[in-house]
Amino acid sequence: MGFPGSVNFPYLYSPIQQRMKLKILLLCPLVAVCGRATPDDAALKDKIAQLLLVGFRGTELTDDNPICHAVQTLHIGGVILFDYDVPSRSRPRNIRSPAQLARLIADLQQRAPERLWVAIDEEGGRVSRLKTAYGFPHTVSARFQGRRDDTATTAFYAAQTAATLAALGVNLNFAPCVDLDVNPDSPVIGKLERSFSSDPETVVKHAGIWIAEHAKQGVLTCPKHFPGHGSATRDTHAGSADVTDSWQEAELLPYRRLIADHDVRFIMTSHVFHARFDATCPATLSKAILTGLLREQLGFTGVIVSDDLAMGALALHYPLEEALEKAINAGVDLLCLSNNGAAFDPHIADKAVEMIYRSVKAGKISPQRIDQSYRRIMKMKREAWPVEP
């Protein structure tokens, strides 16, 4: 099912196929002379790059900005926007004003061989990148909407957010948060008022409105954080969060209902650890949770997005190459590299492609697994937008 006003074109892949043919022609002399590269290598790296969602610095683009190389030459799948740069503890990172941000996004899309995901965390309230100080509309938290429990109020704020994003060119909102408010003192959910309610039915009602209002504007949504972060007593940005003894079965209900009753295209993982599901890995790296539970038991067929791989729950325990390998094998399709954690690496996209490529060539990730995620991502792009001439 496509977006309102969209058309499904069976030939969306033609730009990629054409690019691959060009790379094959360019690589043939290399193969003959030194045997280092093959057409299959170029095709594989093209597919891997589509699995990356990358953060960057800059409120406007210049040719020497590494994100231009990542978009134009590497062909990454998308970008993620922030107003605050964590490594330098400064603003602005990508956002100054509505007009500036719209220009930045348009420039990024113009440089891309095919459409980019342009993602943002715009939940409202304290999790808002588009602040009133930059000239954007006032927003309210999920808790405010859930406690008011008025569908018209929720529809107003959801529609306002969706219209703002659509006007800017943002096409993927990492919202709504469908974690249950199991622990109101949870440092990253309850204390930030990101949950609609502790009642799963209330969460489903208001999250469904957010999904529907965004769809009307052609903006994709991404419920989060699977399988549920609301009971955690620790913040996964800072380190591990074990929910083995606090997690409740009811935390799956919003996902079960939204998958069944709404057009859910994306779901974001959580980095929480739950030993009863997986005694070894946090959710983002767990095949039992992402493939076994989310795909096989709950029947989700869309794109699984990792929460930021730079967060402490992963970065403090897994080198990036290992985290990428485990996430892909667990079932993640779109890998979020915010580049906005402890450090900033302008060449993170190139490094991630090479890391994943090495894992495939070493037999640690199968080519078929890359193909699965690539096909899901490209199918979603085909459904979302008509092919540009």
LINJOSUL-V80994 format. One line per field, one symbol per residue. ss: DSSP state (a for helix, b for strand, c for the rest). phi: phi as a letter, one per 40 degrees, with the letter a starting at -180 (. if undefined). A space follows every 10 residues. Layout:
ss=???
phi=???
//
This chain:
ss=cccccccccc cccaaaaaaa aaaaaaaaaa aaaaccccaa aaaaaaaaaa cbbbbccccc cccccaaaaa aaaacccbbb ccccbccccb cccccccaaa aaaaaaaaaa acccccbbbb cbbbccbbcc caaacccccc caaaaaaacc aaaaaaaaaa aaaaaaaacc cbbcccbccc cccccccccc ccccccccca aaaaaaaaaa aaaaaacccb bbbbbbcccc cccccccccc cbccccccaa aaaaaaaaaa accccbbbbc ccbccccccc ccaaacaaaa aaaaaaaccc ccbbbccccc caaaacccca aaaaaaaaaa cccbbbbccc cccccccaaa aaaaaaaaaa acccccaaaa aaaaaaaaaa aaaaccccc
phi=.ccdgcbcbc bccdcccccc cccccccddc cccbgcbbdc cccccdcdcc cbbbcabhca cbcccdcccc ccbcgccabb bbcbccdcfa bcbbbbadcc cccccccccc cccbdccbba cbchgcbacb cccchcccbb cccdccccfb cccccccccc cccccccchc babcaccbcc ccbdcdcbbd ccfcccaccc cccccccccc cccccccgbc badabcchbc cccbccccic bcbdcbcbdc ccddcdcccc bbcccbbccb ccbbcccacb bcdcbbcccc ccccccccgc bcccbccdcc cddbccbbdd cccccccccc hcbbccbcfb bcabbcbdcd ccdcccdccc ccgcbcdccc ddcdcccccc ccccbcccc
//
